[in-house]
Amino acid sequence: MQIQKNQVVSIHYKLNEDTQEGPLIEETFSGEPLTFIFGIGMMLPAFEEHLENKNAGDKFFFTLSPEEAYGPYEEEAVIDIPISNFADESGNVDRTGLVAGSPINMHDDQGRTFMGVIQDVKLESIIVDFNHPLSGRTLHFHGDILEVRPATASELDHGHVHHGGHDHH
């Protein structure tokens, strides 16, 4: 069965930076495969374009430029946030969770959530990088297509794969 919209696809892959021999970013061969519903926005569009019409048993090799993947690294997405934004009602700041390298979720005044990583903690402010961790990087994928099957009506309705036939909400 060829990979098409609304099908469940399971793959094992290695993701390297720049080329197949570049630094390893992540891989699934030593664990669970990546399983997703094709064509519903779960994966990068350019990633799916390279898998479309392939079959279980096929191998794949492709490279995505930063523009096809997570975009260029943007210096303006590194924000210096006043420490007062982290104060409680009494004006106290609990600095125990404010550590360089830690992930942080923040909300804007419209209620949107932004995920970032703390780059530096200063006395009066915190530097947070809101770029995607893979932005600005060329991504090389290679792997094996393990399974292709139609998604169930329930999986399509819920927008995710039900492993073992069960919905784990």
C-alpha positions in Angstrom: 0.0 0.0 0.0 1.4 3.4 -1.0 1.6 6.2 1.5 -1.3 8.6 0.9 -3.4 11.0 3.0 -5.2 9.6 6.0 -2.9 6.5 6.3 -1.0 5.5 9.4 2.7 5.3 8.6 5.4 3.7 10.8 9.1 4.4 10.1 12.4 3.9 11.7 14.9 6.8 10.9 18.1 8.5 11.7 18.3 12.3 11.6 21.7 13.8 11.0 22.7 17.4 10.6 23.8 18.4 7.0 24.6 14.9 5.6 24.2 11.2 6.3 27.6 11.3 8.0 26.9 14.5 9.9 26.3 14.7 13.6 23.5 12.5 14.8 20.5 14.5 16.1 18.1 11.5 16.9 17.3 8.0 15.8 14.5 5.5 16.4 16.2 2.2 15.4 17.0 1.4 19.0 13.5 2.1 20.2 9.9 2.5 19.1 9.3 3.6 15.5 7.8 7.0 14.6 4.1 6.3 13.8 1.9 9.1 12.5 -1.2 9.8 10.4 0.1 11.0 7.0 -1.3 14.2 5.5 -3.1 15.8 8.4 -0.4 18.2 9.6 1.4 16.1 12.1 4.7 16.2 10.2 6.6 18.9 8.3 5.0 19.2 4.8 8.4 18.7 3.1 9.1 15.6 5.2 5.8 14.1 4.0 6.4 15.1 0.3 9.5 12.8 0.4 7.5 9.9 1.8 4.4 10.1 -0.3 3.7 7.1 -2.6 6.4 5.0 -1.0 5.5 1.5 0.3 6.2 -0.6 3.4 9.7 -2.1 2.9 11.0 1.0 1.0 14.1 2.9 2.3 14.3 6.7 2.1 17.1 9.2 2.1 16.5 13.0 1.8 17.7 16.3 3.0 15.6 19.3 4.1 17.0 22.8 4.1 16.3 25.1 7.1 13.5 26.8 5.0 11.9 23.4 4.3 12.2 22.4 7.9 12.0 24.7 10.9 13.1 28.0 9.3 16.2 30.0 9.7 17.6 30.8 13.1 16.3 34.3 14.0 18.3 36.5 16.4 15.1 38.5 17.1 13.5 35.4 18.7 16.1 35.6 21.5 14.3 37.9 24.0 15.6 39.7 27.1 12.6 39.4 29.5 12.5 41.5 32.7 12.7 39.4 35.9 9.6 41.1 37.1 7.6 39.0 34.6 8.4 36.0 36.8 7.2 37.6 40.1 4.3 36.3 42.1 1.5 38.5 43.5 3.8 39.5 46.3 6.6 40.6 43.9 8.9 37.6 44.8 10.7 35.7 42.1 11.4 32.0 42.6 14.7 31.6 40.8 15.0 27.8 41.4 13.4 26.9 38.0 15.1 29.7 36.1 18.3 27.9 35.0 20.2 28.2 31.7 19.3 25.4 29.4 15.9 24.8 30.9 12.8 24.8 28.8 10.2 27.4 29.6 6.6 28.1 28.4 5.4 31.6 28.3 2.1 33.2 27.3 1.5 36.5 25.5 -1.5 38.8 26.2 -3.6 37.0 23.6 -3.1 33.7 25.5 -0.9 32.1 23.0 1.8 29.7 24.4 5.4 30.0 23.3 8.1 27.4 24.1 11.6 28.6 24.7 14.9 27.7 26.3 16.5 29.8 28.9 19.9 31.0 27.6 21.1 33.1 30.5 19.8 34.3 33.9 20.8 37.8 35.0 20.0 39.8 38.0 17.3 41.9 36.3 16.3 39.8 33.3 16.3 36.4 31.7 17.4 35.7 28.1 15.1 33.2 26.4 15.5 31.7 22.9 12.1 31.0 21.3 13.6 29.5 18.1 12.7 25.9 17.4 15.7 23.8 18.6 16.3 22.7 14.9 15.8 26.1 13.3 18.7 27.1 11.0 19.8 23.5 10.6 19.9 21.4 7.4 18.3 18.0 8.3 19.2 14.7 6.6 16.8 11.8 7.1 17.4 8.2 6.2 15.4 5.2 7.2 13.0 2.4 6.5 9.2 2.4 6.0 7.9 -0.4 8.3 4.1 -0.2 7.8 1.4 1.6 5.9 -2.3 1.1 6.7 -5.5 3.1 6.5 -6.2 5.2 9.6 -9.4 4.2 11.4 -12.3 6.6 11.6 -11.6 7.0 15.3 -7.9 7.8 14.7 -8.9 10.4 12.1 -11.5 11.9 14.4 -9.0 12.1 17.3 -6.1 13.3 15.1 -3.7 10.7 16.4 -2.7 7.0 16.1 -4.3 4.6 18.5 -1.6 2.0 19.4 -2.7 -1.6 19.7 -6.2 -0.5 18.7 -6.7 1.4 21.9 -7.2 5.1 22.4 -4.9 6.2 25.3 -6.3 9.6 26.4 
